[in-house]
Amino acid sequence: MAFNFFIVYKIYNRKNWARIVLFILLLCGIYALFFKKDKALPILHSLSIFELTAQIIAAILLLSKESATWFSERTRKIEEMVAEIGTDKI
């Protein structure tokens, strides 16, 4: 649970790697939910499906064009700051 909050925090801070990690975790969750051998209690299975649905929606939003623009905006700002300072002062 703490790891999920960490990933969400890093996504909020526009870390592109966190977006990729979340997508990989989503794929692992899909595999675990549908291909595991043991069956959980029905309420736990329902919660897992709800959580997986929320993760799928988040992944779709994070992989959209608008999201890519939002993540690249940070990179553009850093490049502008470096250009203002000049590479000889770094």
Secondary structure, DSSP 8 states (H G I E B T S, - for coil): -HHHHHHHHHHHTT-HHHHHHHHHHHHHHHHHHHH-SS---HHHHHHHHHHHHHHHHHHHHHTSHHHHHHHHHHHHHHHHHHHHH-GGG-
